[in-house]
């Protein structure tokens, strides 16, 4: 069964809130965060627990790669991609301008079209990604590396 969330909810799904919170607090300096993954069976078990409404409390000693794997896997398993099938072509076309400023304006316009729940999650993920990228000298995860890791999870064509 694929994870689901209400795209019109006005709060973050617990899996997003708990994973992003942990990663921002304990994993900004972890080398290769999001590139390495935890044990798949454990990741699946944790996601299932979240989906059943259980609250997962991460401990500071938990493996950050496991937590990152839960977050990434949950995003990949969504019935519809976070950036939506409907907006896929718009996101791709927004990148076609040669000028960075134009690309940013176009991306901002498309992002504004996301359902509120999707936008809330996306904003939280971007906030975390900025913090991770700011620590790229320690974690080796520049913005380009993060985009490579997250693009398939956020924007997939079906």
N, C-alpha and C positions, 0 to 999 in steps of 0.2 A: 504494500500500500504506500502510495506516494504522500509525502507531507503536504498539507494544505494550510492555507491561511486566508483570511478574509481580506481582500484588497481594499476594503473600505473601513477597516478597523483603524482606530486612532491611537493605538499603542503598539509597541514592538512585540512580536512573538517572543515568548520566554527564551527560546533557543538562541535568538539573535541577541537579546539583552544580556543573557548570561555569558555567552561565548565572547562577544565583543568586549564586555566589561572585563572579563578575565584576561583576554589578550592585551588590552590596553594597559592593564595593571602589571602583568607578569611576563609579557612576551615581546615587548618592543625591541629588545636587544638580542632576541634569539635568532641565531643565524639560520637562514633558509626557512623562516616561518612561512607556512602555506606551501612550501615546495615539498617538504617531507610530510608524511602522514602517519597517523597512529594506526593501530591494528584495526582492520576493517570491521571485524566482528564486534569489537568493542564500540566502534563508532556507530554501527547500526543499532546496537543495543541502547546506546545513549539517546540516539534520535528517537527510537521507538518509545523510550521512557518519557521524553519531552512530549511526544505526540499523544501519549496517554494522559497528559496533564500533570505529570510528576514534576516537581521542582528539583533541579539538579544544582547542587552547591559545589562549585569547584573549590579545591584546596590549593593553596599556593604551591604545594609540592606536585600537583598534577602536571603531566607532560603537556607543555604548550602545543606540541605538534598534534596531540590527540584532540585538544580543544579546537585547534585550527581545522583539523580534519572533519570534526563534527559540523562546524560552520559551513565549510566548503561543500561537504556532502549533502547537507540539508538544502542548500541553495541548488545544487545540481539535481536533486530529486524532486524539486517542486513540479507540480503538474504543468504549470506554465512558467516560462522563465521570468525572473524578476523584472526585466525590462520589457516584457510582454512580446508575444508574437506579432501583435498588431503594430507595434512601433519598431519592429526589427528593421525594416527597410528605411525608415526615417532616421534611425540611429546611424545606419551605414551611410546614408546619403549626407548626413550632417558632417561627416568626416571628409567629404570630397573637396572642400575648399583648400586652396593652397595657403591661404593666410590663416595663421593660428587664431587671430582675433575673430575672424568669421566662423571658424570651426567651433570656437567656444560659444559664440552667440547662438549658433545653430543647435549645438548640444543642449544648451540651457533651455532653448525653446522646446525641444523634444522632451527633455526631462520633466518639464512642467506639465506634460500631457499624461504622465504616469498616474495611475490610481493612487489615492492618498496613502494606503497601506504600503504599496510598493515604494512610493517616494520616501516614506518614513524609514523603511529598511535601507534603501539606497543611500540616503543621507547619512545614516549611522555607519554604514560600511565605508563610505567615502571618508568620513571623519577618522575612522580607524586607519584606513589606508594612508591618509596624510601623515598620521603619527608614525606609522611603520616606515614610510618612505623618508621621513625626517631623520630616522636612525639608520639609514642605509649603510653607513660606514661600519656599523657593528653587525647588522642583520643581513647585509648583502641583498636587500630587497628594495631596489629603486622602483620608482613609479612604473617603469617599463616592465620590470619583472612581475609586479603586482597585477598589471593589466593582462599579462600573458596567463597568469594563474587564474584570475577571476573572469575573464571574458567568456570562456565556455560555460561557466556557471550562471552568468547574468544575462547573456544574450546568445541564445542558441536558436538556430533556425530549424523549424520542424515542418 
